[in-house]
Amino acid sequence: MPSEAILARRTDHMGASAIREILKVVSRPGMISLAGGIPAPESFPMDMIREITECTIEKYGSNAFQYDLTEGFPPLREALADYLTGKGLTTTAGEVLVSSGSQGVLDGIGKILINPGDQVALEAPTYLGALQAFAPYAPRYLEITTDDQGLLPDALDRILSRHAVKFIYLVPNFQNPTGCTLPADRRQAIAEIIQRHDALLIEDDPYGDLRYRGTPVRSIKALAPKHVVYISTLSKVFAPGLRLGFCLAPEPVHHWLVLAKQGVDLHTSTFNQALAAEYLSGGHLKRHLPRIINLYGPRQKALLDAMANCFPGEFTWTKPEGGMFVWVRGPQGMDMERVNQQAVARHTAFVPGTFFYARAGRGRETLRLNYTMADETSLARAAAILGDVLGSALAATGARHSVG
Ligand SMILES: Cc1ncc(COP(=O)(O)O)c(C=O)c1O
């Protein structure tokens, strides 16, 4: 059967992820991969999972295995409302919508908001999974200018003044891929701007709890609740395979997200939601989060220290206070896809930054490093190899080369 005859036109926009191809290569034995973006398996609270699995079956019995409400399992919605209120997002269970991963909300957002050609404003670079979720609905992207602290509020104001923007998509905490966190004064300015323009902002916050230094910054949702869809997940603080995300959306977005979800999966796994309800309400997350932070914090430090020693002086990089990523920028003319092949030949891998841009060909001189999946010794070794490979690639472009 010819595929053109059966496939919908929207599949034209659903290309295979180039990152998946890179990740296939880097899962070879002996490779130190700074390429993935996934939590360390040793960060999963396996002891607690054993304990709460029994409690969950005891407490909810067959209800934990029955169909349930699309909006979410009521005890989990209660527990999430308390958790979010504790983060300064005062809310009620009725406002919380549970999803199959935060990716499920991103897909729903695309489905209910984007008509072909609609304009979506976002940071460049941005989360690749959001680009993939929105792509089938054929938006046009407007890139908002950023600096090393993230989005520039004035640039957003200009875009909203000149263009009809369907929504803005932002990852304000420890952004994927850059690791940047938007400072409080910019969030305040953004909240004021979106309210003045009556614009909708999607605030995607999977990493906010993974803070190793400094103090948390208030979410934009707390500053402009009627103009923000706040999305988060238990993937980074419990276990990603459970596929548990959630959001707080103003009406009518909440209403339509529920209807869209009904058509996708009726609801997220009841049993997994029941487990998560126990994890949150039984105080397990509070006890476990410091363990995750104590695992990742030293890994991040080991990578940053080794980079400072081994990377050529022509490269700059972010020094995030949390999250899972460091973003590196080299001189113009560098081609990090080619550098990655050279690094892979030496059993070390990263993701070239160009994949995180909506516009093809941008960010060729950038790369993303993940530090959650390797131990400190491997990270230091990887940084030394990368420093070497970057130095050689730089010399090949004819630019100066100085270590440190
Ligand atoms: C910015 C961002 N949003 C959303 C997700 C999706 O997370 P999940 O679907 O596991 O909740 C990720 C995962 O890496 C992410 O980095």
The ligand as a Gaussian input file, in Angstrom:
#p B3LYP/6-31G(d) Opt

LIG

0 1
 C       11.786000      20.424000      29.427000
 C       11.153000      19.078000      29.458000
 N        9.822000      18.982000      29.399000
 C        9.204000      17.792000      29.421000
 C        9.923000      16.608000      29.513000
 C        9.164000      15.305000      29.473000
 O        9.156000      14.666000      30.707000
 P        8.109000      13.539000      31.062000
 O        7.222000      13.306000      29.893000
 O        8.917000      12.354000      31.442000
 O        7.327000      14.081000      32.221000
 C       11.322000      16.653000      29.576000
 C       12.097000      15.401000      29.640000
 O       13.275000      15.333000      29.550000
 C       11.949000      17.924000      29.549000
 O       13.289000      18.046000      29.593000

